[in-house]
Amino acid sequence: MGANAPIEFLAVQSRFDFETTDARTARRMTQIFRFLKSSPSIIFIVAGYVIFAGGIARGAYLSPGDHTIALTHGNRERSAIVHVPPRAAELRQIPVVLNFHGGGGHGANEQQYSLMDQLADRETFVTVYPNGSGRLDNRLLTWNAGTCCAYAVINNIDDVGFVRALIAKLTDSIPIDPRRIYATGLSNGAMMSYRLAAEAGDLIAAIAPVAGGMVVAGIKSSRAVPVMHIHSVDDPRALYAGGLGLPFPLTKSQVFHPNVDQMILRWAKYDGCSAEPTIVDRRSGGEHTQGATRYVYSPCRDGAEVDLWKLTGAGHVWPGGKQKVMERILGPSTEIIDANQEMWNFFQRFSLPG
């Protein structure tokens, strides 16, 4: 039966007993179970649980909507918000996008700001908003992305290990596709997605960091990891040209940022891409005379690609996300591109090798 075959539901007696059932019925039920075992498109119901014939139990799966997943890792209580789209049950395996909040934020803040769930519901992928660590339970949280940021770095939090544990935990409640797990994030969250690409290339199929560079020393991935970077040259906080950024609000804490162009060249070289990029898209307009240019390094090793969306006139923001948020600190919002749509278009082209 083909992958697109209609799904059949077979009601199976929950307490079927071969010894008390006539031989003809027993033989028929045996045939049904053998058929189900060889037909992954068929599902059946036993004792109130929906089960895929391939062996994937569906009774305990998360329903559509928002859920909080909690686990202990490194002797710390960690958590994440998980958004399940309405049509998740239609897919045998579903892709996942990890979306990391910025320094000082938290998962709910990133969920509300990036507005990614709207696209996830249309395109049917799961969004996960992990919470970083900090002195307070769910506020002023950061990620250990290498040299940034704050509490997570000072306390040497194993955030790569946490992400691996989180994905393992998710498999108990969501039929995730292990070959299609992607990472993005804003600022310190963007840095975290870079660390995952550098150190967990066996787990993360592709990344799309927004307004934050790579601050981990080396790239250890055994495969070429596809990268789409989104950043404004007028970002007042994560400086595009690199250098020491402004202090975090109400603190004296500063972060040294990499030069974005040099960082992208480094990734293009590591991924074995062509030395010179091709300009594939230009856009202009917006309230502040904004612009966006997309540079693509391709072809690359392992079928990867390295892309750069280079924006002008925008601030330290999520393009296409919630508009006019803290503009005195972050700079101008922008809708010159929709970061969610651009990165999803990019992600869909890549998966881990089978």
C-alpha positions, 0 to 999 in steps of 0.5 A: 500500500502506498505512502499516500493511501487512505488511512483505515481504522480497524476496531479490534476487540480489546480483550481478544482471547484465541482460546475462547473464540472459534477457530475461523475467527482466530485465523481471521484475526491472525491474518489481520494482525499480519497484514497490519504489521506489513502495512505502515499506512494502517492504524488500529485501536486496541484498548482505547489507544491508536497505534501505527502498525509500524509500532508507534503508539499514538495514544499518549501523544500530545494534542494540538496546542501548547504544552510544557515539557519538563526534565532534569538534566545536569541536576537542574530542572529544565523545560520547554514550551512545545506547540503542536499544530492542528494537523500533526496526527496526519503525519507519521513523522513530523519535523521540529523547529527549535527556537531559542530565546535571546539573552535575558528572555524565556521560551514564552517571550520568544514564542510571542515575539517571533510569531512562528506558530502561525506558520507551523500551523499552516505548514504542519511542523512542531515548534519548541521554545526551550528555556535557558538557565538563570538565577530566577526560575523563568526570567532573565535566562541565557544560553551557554553558546560559547563565550556568551552569555552571562549565567549559563557561561559562568556556570558552564551549563551543558546546553548542548546536552540539554537539547539532546535530552529534550529531543529524546524526551519529545520522542515519547510524546510526539512522532518527530522525524529524527532527520528533520530537526532544525534550530533557530533563535534570536541573539544569544539564541542564534548563538546557541543554534550555531553551537548546535550546528558546530557540535551536534551536526548529527542531530540538527539538520540545518540552522537559521540564526537571527541577529547573533553570531557564532561564539564557540571556538571550533566547528566539530560537525562531521558533516556540512551543516546548511546555514541561513543567517539573517542579520541587519548591518544596522543592528545596534546590539549584535554588531554586524561588523563585530566587536564589543556590543552595548551593555545589556539593559540595566547591567554592565555586561557586554558581549564581543560579537564576530564579524558576520561576513567573516563568520559566513565565509568561515562556514562556507569554507568548512562546508566546502562551498564555492568561494564567491556567493551569488546574489539571488534576491534583493528587496527594498521598502519599508517604513525606514527605507529598509533593504534586504539582499540574499547571498548564497554560497553553493554548491557545497559538500554533502549537498549543503548551502550557506545563505546570508540575508543581509538587511539594512535599516532594521535593528536587533529584531526578528524580521516579520515578527511582532512589530515595534517592540522596544525600538528605543533599545532594539532599533527599528522593526522590519517586515522587509522579509518574513524570517519564519517563511524564509527559514522554513523554505530553507529548512524543507530542502535539507534533512540528515542522511538516512 
